[in-house]
Amino acid sequence: MNSQPHPGRPTPFHPPALPLLVFTDLDGTLLDHDSYDYTPALPALSRLASLQVPLIPTTSKTLAEVSELQAKLRNPHPCIIENGGALCIPHGYFDHLAADPQAHTDTSPYQVLHLTPSYSRILHTLHSLRSLYHWQFTGFADMSVEQVVAQTGLSRVAAARARQRLCSEPMIWQDSDEALQSFEMQLERHGLSLTRGGRFWHVMGDTSKGVALSMLRDHYRQAGLTDITSVACGDSPNDIAMLEAADIAVVIRRPDGQHLDVQGATRTIVTDDAGPEGWNHAIEALLDSLATSTHSSTEA
């Protein structure tokens, strides 16, 4: 993994040895749901890095959180944050984005392409709805850092990063199921949507991890990677759109043995193990099969 450059330095995209993109959820998928450890996934991560296959975190986490992980992994590729609310692309990665006026460059070292309303607008809508209908819910903006720590098990520093939001609001719903349906309808009238993650409900714009995957895949095609296979890995309801948009869906089993019932465009893999162990086995097996297929095609 140390051969990969740090994402803080400009790293132009180069086609990988395998025409593959790996989009991955984090909590409960690449990261252990409780400890946030990715150590069991290191063998597959190292293979992806050696092949220069883009590893693209696609997560409900903030850019502040993902930037920290990207640096630890020395992963120079883009990420998708806050459930598809924004594409974050390292400066200099895609030549065709160098002068894109819609790519906000104020969050170094990434260009940020927003796909959803601003965080301030989302909060304004939530506060207005709560005042009008008296619904009971608690969002991250309502919580202190210590309360986020209590809800997530994150360190205080990591919890502070989780509150640095750009385009979505995680929340705990504390009202009835009937009220939740009314709440969701009101959000839609305001151009917002509600999705369920591993721990929280998330209020965001009319987008998803699947929409963001498709848009970023198009950027890779513009960069010359036309013959491409997209892989998506996930375990929670907010991953469904991403898994269905990918060519190959890797459904990560949960610790209780349950798993999502979704289908990728061409192939679906359900792991035997949960979390990063399952992720590692699935990606390694997939790399083995694709390498064999590519070798056979070359010989033919």
N, C-alpha and C positions, 0 to 999 in steps of 0.2 A: 504493500500500500504506500510505502514511502516514496515510490518512484513517481507518484502523481504530484503535480504542482499544487501549490496552495491556491485556493480560489480567489485570494485577494490580488493576485497578479494576473494581468490579461493572458488568457489562454485561448487562442483561436480554435474553433472546432475542427477536428480532423476525422475523417471517416474511420470507424472502428474496424478491427479485424473481422468481426462478425457484424452483419447489418442488423443490429439489434438495439432497441431502446428498452430500458427497464424502469418503469414507473412504480414506485413503492410507497405505500402507506408506512407510517412509522410505529406508533404505539400499538402493541399487540401483533405487529408484523415483523418489521426489521428490528424493532426494539421490544424487549420484554415488557409486558403490560405493567408490571409492578416495579421492577428494578430499572427499567429503561436501558438495560444492558444489550449491546449488540455483539458481544464477544463470540457467541456461537455461530454468527454469520460471517466471521472473518475469512474462512476459506473461500467462500463464494465471492465475497467482496474483493478479495485479492485477485481472483481470476477475472472478474469484470474489469478491474483496473488494468491488469496486464494486457487485456484485449482492447483497452480504451473504449469499452462499451459504456455509453452514458448511463449513469445511475441517477435517477431523477426523483428525489424525495417529493411525494405528493401527499400533503398532510393538512390537518387542521391547525398545525402549529404556526407560530408567527415567523417572520423572516429573522427576527433576533434569535429565536430558538434554533432555527434550521441553519443559520450561518455558523453557529457554534458547532453543530454536528458536522457540517460540511468541512470545517477547518480540522476537526478531529480525524475525519476520514480522508482528508486531503483530496476531496472530491471537487474537481474543477467544473462540474456541469451545472445546468440550471436546476431550479427547484420550483415547485408549485405550492403555494402557501394558502392557509386559511380556507381549506376545502374548495380550492379552485378560484379563490377571489383574486389572485394575481399570479402572473408568470414572473419569475425573478431570474434574469439571465446575466451571467457575468459580463462585465464590460469587455468588449473586443471578441466575444465568443462567436457571434454571427456578424459577418460583414454587412449584411443587408439591414441590420438594425442600428448601424452606427449613427445614422442621422434621422432616426425615426422620431418625429415630434411627439408621438404618443407614449414613448418610453421614458418614464420619469427617471431621472438619474440622480436624485437627491439621496438615495439610500445606497451608499457605496458599500461593497464593491459590485452592486448589481444594478442593472436596468430593471425597473419594475413596470410591468404592463398590467394595469388595473382592469379587471373584468367585472367589477361590482362597485356599487356606490361607496363613498367614503365612510370611514368609521364614525365620524361625527354625525353624518346623516342617519346612519343606522341607529345610533344611540338616541338621537332626537326623536325618531319614529317610535322606538321602544318606550321612551319616557312618556311620550304623548299617549300611547295606547294604554300604558299602565295607569296614567292619571284619569283617562276617560272611562276605562272598563274595570279598574281596580283588580286586575289580574295579579296573581302572586307568582313572581319569579325573581331570581337573583342572577344577574349577569356579572361577568368579570369586572366591569366598570363599577359595580356596587360593592365588590369585595376588596378588602385590603390584601397586601401581599401575603400576610399570615393566613388569611382565609383561603387563598388560592393554594398555599402549601398544604393546608389541612384537607382540601378537596382532592388534590392531585398526588401528594407524596413527593412533589418536587422540592429541591432545595430552595432556599429563599432567593438566591440569585437567579435560578432557573424560573421560579415563579414570577419574578419581576420581568423577565424576558417574555413570558407568556402573556403578560398584560400589555406589551407593546404592540398593539394591534393596528392593522391598516384597513381591514375591509370585512370583518365579521365579529360577532359577539357570541362567545360560548355562554350558556346559561343553564341554571337548574330550574326546572318547571316545578312549581309548588302548588299548583291549582288542579282542578279536575280534568279528566280526559275530555269532557264536553267543552270546557273552556279552552283547552288546547286546540281543538278543532276550530273554534271561533277565532282564536288568536292567529292560527295559520292562515285563515281566510283574510283576516285584516292585513296581515303581512303581504299577502299576494296583491291586495289592492294598492299597497304602497310600493310595489315593485320589488319586494323582498321575498325570501324563501326560508324554509325551516328544514333542517336536516339533522339526523341523529348520528352522533359519533359514539365512540367507545365509552365516554364518561358523561358527555354533555349534549344538550341540544345546541345547535348553532344557527344563528340568524345571519343571513348574508344576502347578497344580490341574487338575481336570477341566473345563476351559473352553477357549475358542479365540477368535481374532479374530472369527470368525463369530458365536459366541454373544454376544460383547460388542457387535458391530454391531447385532444384533437387539434387544438390551436398550436400547441408546442410541436407536435408531430409535423404539422404543416411548415413550421419554421425550419425543421431539419430537412424537409424535402426541398425547400427553397435553397438550403445550403448545399444541396447536391446528393443527399442520402435518399434516393428515390425508391430503391428496392429495399424495403425496411420491414422488419417485424417488431411490433410493439407488444411488450409484456407488462401486465399490471398485477401487482400483488396487494392484497388487502383482506381485512377480516371483519369490517363493520358495515352497517347500512350505508354510511356516507361514502363507502368505497364502491357501491354497486354500479353507479354510472361509469366509473373509471374501468372496472373489470369488464363491463359489457362493451365499452368502446375499444378495448385492446384486442389485438389478434389472439393473444394467449392470456387467459385469466388464471392466475395462481391464487386460489382461495386458501387462506391460512386458517387452519383449524384453531378454535379457541381453547383455552385451558380446560373448559368443561366438556370438550369433545364435540361441541356443536360447530356448525359452519354455515356460511351463506349458501343459498341455492341460486347461483347465477351461472351464466354461460358466456365465455369469450366468443369473439367473432368466428374463430376457427378451431379453438381448442381450450379445454378447461382442465386444470390440475387442482386437486384437493389434497392438501398435505396430510400426512399422518400425524405429525407433531405440531405443537402450537408454537407461536412466536418465532424468534430468530432461528431456532432449531429447524422448524418446518420450512422457513424461508430458505435457509442454507441448502437443505437437501433438495428442494424443488429447483432452485437456480442452478446448482451443480448438475443435476440430472438433465436439465434443459440445455445447459451449455454442452454437455457431452453429446446429446442427441443432435443439436444443431451443428456441432463441429463434425460429427460423423456424416451428416447429410451434406454439408458443404464439401467435405473431402470426396465423397462419392460423386457429387455433381462435377467436381473439378476433374476427376479421373475419367468420367464419361465423356 
